Amino acid sequence: WGWLLGPVGMLLSVPLTIIVKIALEQTTGGQSIAVLLSDLNKR
């Protein structure tokens, strides 16, 4: 996120990634991508 939004993106990278992951989990096509962002130890 830093290259996209600069220093502010570096501060917001964790919340933005979590928002993207939650959005992907809610769509049928995005669930396979959300797995890549998830914690593998939990599964």
PDB file with SEQRES, HELIX, SHEET and CRYST1 records, atoms N, CA, C and O in Angstrom:
SEQRES   1 A   43  TRP GLY TRP LEU LEU GLY PRO VAL GLY MET LEU LEU SER          
SEQRES   2 A   43  VAL PRO LEU THR ILE ILE VAL LYS ILE ALA LEU GLU GLN          
SEQRES   3 A   43  THR THR GLY GLY GLN SER ILE ALA VAL LEU LEU SER ASP          
SEQRES   4 A   43  LEU ASN LYS ARG                                              
HELIX    1 AA1 GLY A    2  LEU A    5  1                                   4    
HELIX    2 AA2 PRO A    7  GLN A   26  1                                  20    
HELIX    3 AA3 GLN A   31  LEU A   37  1                                   7    
HELIX    4 AA4 LEU A   40  LYS A   42  5                                   3    
CRYST1    1.000    1.000    1.000  90.00  90.00  90.00 P 1           1          
ATOM      1  N   TRP A   1       0.810  -1.192   0.000  1.00  0.00           N  
ATOM      2  CA  TRP A   1       0.000   0.000   0.000  1.00  0.00           C  
ATOM      3  C   TRP A   1       0.859   1.264   0.000  1.00  0.00           C  
ATOM      4  O   TRP A   1       0.397   2.338  -0.386  1.00  0.00           O  
ATOM      5  N   GLY A   2       2.091   1.129   0.429  1.00  0.00           N  
ATOM      6  CA  GLY A   2       2.960   2.296   0.497  1.00  0.00           C  
ATOM      7  C   GLY A   2       3.240   2.918  -0.858  1.00  0.00           C  
ATOM      8  O   GLY A   2       3.295   4.142  -0.977  1.00  0.00           O  
ATOM      9  N   TRP A   3       3.417   2.100  -1.875  1.00  0.00           N  
ATOM     10  CA  TRP A   3       3.698   2.636  -3.205  1.00  0.00           C  
ATOM     11  C   TRP A   3       2.469   3.300  -3.806  1.00  0.00           C  
ATOM     12  O   TRP A   3       2.593   4.180  -4.658  1.00  0.00           O  
ATOM     13  N   LEU A   4       1.269   2.883  -3.365  1.00  0.00           N  
ATOM     14  CA  LEU A   4       0.034   3.437  -3.913  1.00  0.00           C  
ATOM     15  C   LEU A   4      -0.369   4.737  -3.223  1.00  0.00           C  
ATOM     16  O   LEU A   4      -0.778   5.692  -3.883  1.00  0.00           O  
ATOM     17  N   LEU A   5      -0.253   4.774  -1.903  1.00  0.00           N  
ATOM     18  CA  LEU A   5      -0.734   5.922  -1.133  1.00  0.00           C  
ATOM     19  C   LEU A   5       0.367   6.678  -0.402  1.00  0.00           C  
ATOM     20  O   LEU A   5       0.080   7.632   0.320  1.00  0.00           O  
ATOM     21  N   GLY A   6       1.609   6.273  -0.573  1.00  0.00           N  
ATOM     22  CA  GLY A   6       2.715   6.966   0.072  1.00  0.00           C  
ATOM     23  C   GLY A   6       2.801   6.656   1.558  1.00  0.00           C  
ATOM     24  O   GLY A   6       2.378   5.582   1.988  1.00  0.00           O  
ATOM     25  N   PRO A   7       3.342   7.580   2.351  1.00  0.00           N  
ATOM     26  CA  PRO A   7       3.507   7.342   3.790  1.00  0.00           C  
ATOM     27  C   PRO A   7       2.189   7.071   4.516  1.00  0.00           C  
ATOM     28  O   PRO A   7       2.150   6.288   5.465  1.00  0.00           O  
ATOM     29  N   VAL A   8       1.119   7.713   4.072  1.00  0.00           N  
ATOM     30  CA  VAL A   8      -0.185   7.464   4.694  1.00  0.00           C  
ATOM     31  C   VAL A   8      -0.608   6.020   4.439  1.00  0.00           C  
ATOM     32  O   VAL A   8      -1.202   5.381   5.308  1.00  0.00           O  
ATOM     33  N   GLY A   9      -0.307   5.513   3.263  1.00  0.00           N  
ATOM     34  CA  GLY A   9      -0.632   4.126   2.930  1.00  0.00           C  
ATOM     35  C   GLY A   9       0.103   3.137   3.807  1.00  0.00           C  
ATOM     36  O   GLY A   9      -0.418   2.065   4.111  1.00  0.00           O  
ATOM     37  N   MET A  10       1.304   3.488   4.213  1.00  0.00           N  
ATOM     38  CA  MET A  10       2.055   2.606   5.106  1.00  0.00           C  
ATOM     39  C   MET A  10       1.384   2.511   6.473  1.00  0.00           C  
ATOM     40  O   MET A  10       1.393   1.450   7.097  1.00  0.00           O  
ATOM     41  N   LEU A  11       0.811   3.603   6.932  1.00  0.00           N  
ATOM     42  CA  LEU A  11       0.110   3.591   8.220  1.00  0.00           C  
ATOM     43  C   LEU A  11      -1.232   2.868   8.131  1.00  0.00           C  
ATOM     44  O   LEU A  11      -1.674   2.242   9.094  1.00  0.00           O  
ATOM     45  N   LEU A  12      -1.867   2.960   6.979  1.00  0.00           N  
ATOM     46  CA  LEU A  12      -3.193   2.370   6.812  1.00  0.00           C  
ATOM     47  C   LEU A  12      -3.164   0.986   6.169  1.00  0.00           C  
ATOM     48  O   LEU A  12      -4.220   0.437   5.855  1.00  0.00           O  
ATOM     49  N   SER A  13      -1.991   0.417   5.968  1.00  0.00           N  
ATOM     50  CA  SER A  13      -1.887  -0.838   5.228  1.00  0.00           C  
ATOM     51  C   SER A  13      -2.617  -1.997   5.902  1.00  0.00           C  
ATOM     52  O   SER A  13      -3.285  -2.774   5.219  1.00  0.00           O  
ATOM     53  N   VAL A  14      -2.510  -2.131   7.205  1.00  0.00           N  
ATOM     54  CA  VAL A  14      -3.181  -3.243   7.893  1.00  0.00           C  
ATOM     55  C   VAL A  14      -4.701  -3.091   7.837  1.00  0.00           C  
ATOM     56  O   VAL A  14      -5.381  -4.044   7.457  1.00  0.00           O  
ATOM     57  N   PRO A  15      -5.265  -1.931   8.199  1.00  0.00           N  
ATOM     58  CA  PRO A  15      -6.728  -1.809   8.092  1.00  0.00           C  
ATOM     59  C   PRO A  15      -7.245  -1.976   6.661  1.00  0.00           C  
ATOM     60  O   PRO A  15      -8.293  -2.586   6.454  1.00  0.00           O  
ATOM     61  N   LEU A  16      -6.524  -1.442   5.674  1.00  0.00           N  
ATOM     62  CA  LEU A  16      -6.952  -1.586   4.285  1.00  0.00           C  
ATOM     63  C   LEU A  16      -6.923  -3.037   3.840  1.00  0.00           C  
ATOM     64  O   LEU A  16      -7.827  -3.487   3.137  1.00  0.00           O  
ATOM     65  N   THR A  17      -5.901  -3.771   4.239  1.00  0.00           N  
ATOM     66  CA  THR A  17      -5.803  -5.180   3.875  1.00  0.00           C  
ATOM     67  C   THR A  17      -6.924  -5.986   4.512  1.00  0.00           C  
ATOM     68  O   THR A  17      -7.477  -6.884   3.877  1.00  0.00           O  
ATOM     69  N   ILE A  18      -7.265  -5.682   5.746  1.00  0.00           N  
ATOM     70  CA  ILE A  18      -8.360  -6.382   6.423  1.00  0.00           C  
ATOM     71  C   ILE A  18      -9.687  -6.088   5.725  1.00  0.00           C  
ATOM     72  O   ILE A  18     -10.504  -6.991   5.549  1.00  0.00           O  
ATOM     73  N   ILE A  19      -9.907  -4.846   5.328  1.00  0.00           N  
ATOM     74  CA  ILE A  19     -11.138  -4.488   4.617  1.00  0.00           C  
ATOM     75  C   ILE A  19     -11.230  -5.232   3.287  1.00  0.00           C  
ATOM     76  O   ILE A  19     -12.295  -5.738   2.933  1.00  0.00           O  
ATOM     77  N   VAL A  20     -10.130  -5.300   2.556  1.00  0.00           N  
ATOM     78  CA  VAL A  20     -10.115  -6.021   1.283  1.00  0.00           C  
ATOM     79  C   VAL A  20     -10.386  -7.500   1.508  1.00  0.00           C  
ATOM     80  O   VAL A  20     -11.138  -8.112   0.749  1.00  0.00           O  
ATOM     81  N   LYS A  21      -9.785  -8.085   2.542  1.00  0.00           N  
ATOM     82  CA  LYS A  21      -9.984  -9.505   2.836  1.00  0.00           C  
ATOM     83  C   LYS A  21     -11.443  -9.796   3.173  1.00  0.00           C  
ATOM     84  O   LYS A  21     -12.004 -10.777   2.684  1.00  0.00           O  
ATOM     85  N   ILE A  22     -12.058  -8.967   3.994  1.00  0.00           N  
ATOM     86  CA  ILE A  22     -13.464  -9.165   4.365  1.00  0.00           C  
ATOM     87  C   ILE A  22     -14.359  -9.036   3.133  1.00  0.00           C  
ATOM     88  O   ILE A  22     -15.295  -9.817   2.962  1.00  0.00           O  
ATOM     89  N   ALA A  23     -14.079  -8.061   2.282  1.00  0.00           N  
ATOM     90  CA  ALA A  23     -14.875  -7.884   1.069  1.00  0.00           C  
ATOM     91  C   ALA A  23     -14.737  -9.088   0.143  1.00  0.00           C  
ATOM     92  O   ALA A  23     -15.719  -9.520  -0.462  1.00  0.00           O  
ATOM     93  N   LEU A  24     -13.528  -9.630   0.028  1.00  0.00           N  
ATOM     94  CA  LEU A  24     -13.323 -10.796  -0.826  1.00  0.00           C  
ATOM     95  C   LEU A  24     -14.005 -12.036  -0.266  1.00  0.00           C  
ATOM     96  O   LEU A  24     -14.504 -12.862  -1.030  1.00  0.00           O  
ATOM     97  N   GLU A  25     -14.035 -12.179   1.053  1.00  0.00           N  
ATOM     98  CA  GLU A  25     -14.693 -13.332   1.665  1.00  0.00           C  
ATOM     99  C   GLU A  25     -16.192 -13.328   1.405  1.00  0.00           C  
ATOM    100  O   GLU A  25     -16.815 -14.389   1.395  1.00  0.00           O  
ATOM    101  N   GLN A  26     -16.779 -12.165   1.195  1.00  0.00           N  
ATOM    102  CA  GLN A  26     -18.221 -12.055   1.003  1.00  0.00           C  
ATOM    103  C   GLN A  26     -18.651 -12.308  -0.440  1.00  0.00           C  
ATOM    104  O   GLN A  26     -19.840 -12.495  -0.697  1.00  0.00           O  
ATOM    105  N   THR A  27     -17.723 -12.318  -1.378  1.00  0.00           N  
ATOM    106  CA  THR A  27     -18.062 -12.570  -2.775  1.00  0.00           C  
ATOM    107  C   THR A  27     -17.663 -13.987  -3.148  1.00  0.00           C  
ATOM    108  O   THR A  27     -16.678 -14.518  -2.635  1.00  0.00           O  
ATOM    109  N   THR A  28     -18.432 -14.598  -4.043  1.00  0.00           N  
ATOM    110  CA  THR A  28     -18.139 -15.980  -4.420  1.00  0.00           C  
ATOM    111  C   THR A  28     -16.828 -16.097  -5.183  1.00  0.00           C  
ATOM    112  O   THR A  28     -16.062 -17.029  -4.937  1.00  0.00           O  
ATOM    113  N   GLY A  29     -16.553 -15.194  -6.085  1.00  0.00           N  
ATOM    114  CA  GLY A  29     -15.322 -15.265  -6.849  1.00  0.00           C  
ATOM    115  C   GLY A  29     -14.088 -14.868  -6.057  1.00  0.00           C  
ATOM    116  O   GLY A  29     -12.973 -15.249  -6.415  1.00  0.00           O  
ATOM    117  N   GLY A  30     -14.271 -14.115  -4.996  1.00  0.00           N  
ATOM    118  CA  GLY A  30     -13.138 -13.616  -4.238  1.00  0.00           C  
ATOM    119  C   GLY A  30     -12.695 -14.498  -3.097  1.00  0.00           C  
ATOM    120  O   GLY A  30     -11.669 -14.223  -2.475  1.00  0.00           O  
ATOM    121  N   GLN A  31     -13.434 -15.549  -2.801  1.00  0.00           N  
ATOM    122  CA  GLN A  31     -13.085 -16.400  -1.665  1.00  0.00           C  
ATOM    123  C   GLN A  31     -11.742 -17.088  -1.859  1.00  0.00           C  
ATOM    124  O   GLN A  31     -10.995 -17.269  -0.897  1.00  0.00           O  
ATOM    125  N   SER A  32     -11.428 -17.471  -3.085  1.00  0.00           N  
ATOM    126  CA  SER A  32     -10.140 -18.123  -3.316  1.00  0.00           C  
ATOM    127  C   SER A  32      -8.982 -17.140  -3.119  1.00  0.00           C  
ATOM    128  O   SER A  32      -7.899 -17.540  -2.693  1.00  0.00           O  
ATOM    129  N   ILE A  33      -9.200 -15.885  -3.421  1.00  0.00           N  
ATOM    130  CA  ILE A  33      -8.166 -14.871  -3.202  1.00  0.00           C  
ATOM    131  C   ILE A  33      -8.057 -14.537  -1.720  1.00  0.00           C  
ATOM    132  O   ILE A  33      -6.960 -14.283  -1.223  1.00  0.00           O  
ATOM    133  N   ALA A  34      -9.181 -14.536  -1.012  1.00  0.00           N  
ATOM    134  CA  ALA A  34      -9.177 -14.241   0.422  1.00  0.00           C  
ATOM    135  C   ALA A  34      -8.386 -15.281   1.194  1.00  0.00           C  
ATOM    136  O   ALA A  34      -7.815 -14.975   2.241  1.00  0.00           O  
ATOM    137  N   VAL A  35      -8.345 -16.508   0.689  1.00  0.00           N  
ATOM    138  CA  VAL A  35      -7.558 -17.559   1.346  1.00  0.00           C  
ATOM    139  C   VAL A  35      -6.084 -17.184   1.355  1.00  0.00           C  
ATOM    140  O   VAL A  35      -5.372 -17.499   2.309  1.00  0.00           O  
ATOM    141  N   LEU A  36      -5.622 -16.523   0.317  1.00  0.00           N  
ATOM    142  CA  LEU A  36      -4.217 -16.111   0.258  1.00  0.00           C  
ATOM    143  C   LEU A  36      -3.884 -15.075   1.326  1.00  0.00           C  
ATOM    144  O   LEU A  36      -2.737 -14.984   1.765  1.00  0.00           O  
ATOM    145  N   LEU A  37      -4.871 -14.301   1.743  1.00  0.00           N  
ATOM    146  CA  LEU A  37      -4.655 -13.273   2.761  1.00  0.00           C  
ATOM    147  C   LEU A  37      -4.924 -13.776   4.171  1.00  0.00           C  
ATOM    148  O   LEU A  37      -4.706 -13.049   5.139  1.00  0.00           O  
ATOM    149  N   SER A  38      -5.394 -15.006   4.296  1.00  0.00           N  
ATOM    150  CA  SER A  38      -5.778 -15.514   5.616  1.00  0.00           C  
ATOM    151  C   SER A  38      -4.594 -16.171   6.324  1.00  0.00           C  
ATOM    152  O   SER A  38      -3.552 -16.442   5.727  1.00  0.00           O  
ATOM    153  N   ASP A  39      -4.792 -16.412   7.603  1.00  0.00           N  
ATOM    154  CA  ASP A  39      -3.793 -17.085   8.424  1.00  0.00           C  
ATOM    155  C   ASP A  39      -3.933 -18.589   8.227  1.00  0.00           C  
ATOM    156  O   ASP A  39      -4.965 -19.161   8.579  1.00  0.00           O  
ATOM    157  N   LEU A  40      -2.930 -19.226   7.679  1.00  0.00           N  
ATOM    158  CA  LEU A  40      -3.016 -20.654   7.377  1.00  0.00           C  
ATOM    159  C   LEU A  40      -3.007 -21.519   8.628  1.00  0.00           C  
ATOM    160  O   LEU A  40      -3.467 -22.660   8.580  1.00  0.00           O  
ATOM    161  N   ASN A  41      -2.501 -21.013   9.742  1.00  0.00           N  
ATOM    162  CA  ASN A  41      -2.465 -21.796  10.977  1.00  0.00           C  
ATOM    163  C   ASN A  41      -3.848 -21.988  11.575  1.00  0.00           C  
ATOM    164  O   ASN A  41      -4.061 -22.920  12.350  1.00  0.00           O  
ATOM    165  N   LYS A  42      -4.784 -21.128  11.230  1.00  0.00           N  
ATOM    166  CA  LYS A  42      -6.132 -21.214  11.777  1.00  0.00           C  
ATOM    167  C   LYS A  42      -6.949 -22.304  11.096  1.00  0.00           C  
ATOM    168  O   LYS A  42      -7.942 -22.763  11.660  1.00  0.00           O  
ATOM    169  N   ARG A  43      -6.561 -22.726   9.910  1.00  0.00           N  
ATOM    170  CA  ARG A  43      -7.352 -23.696   9.140  1.00  0.00           C  
ATOM    171  C   ARG A  43      -6.815 -25.080   9.272  1.00  0.00           C  
ATOM    172  O   ARG A  43      -7.364 -26.014   8.688  1.00  0.00           O  
TER     173      ARG A  43                                                      
END                                                                             
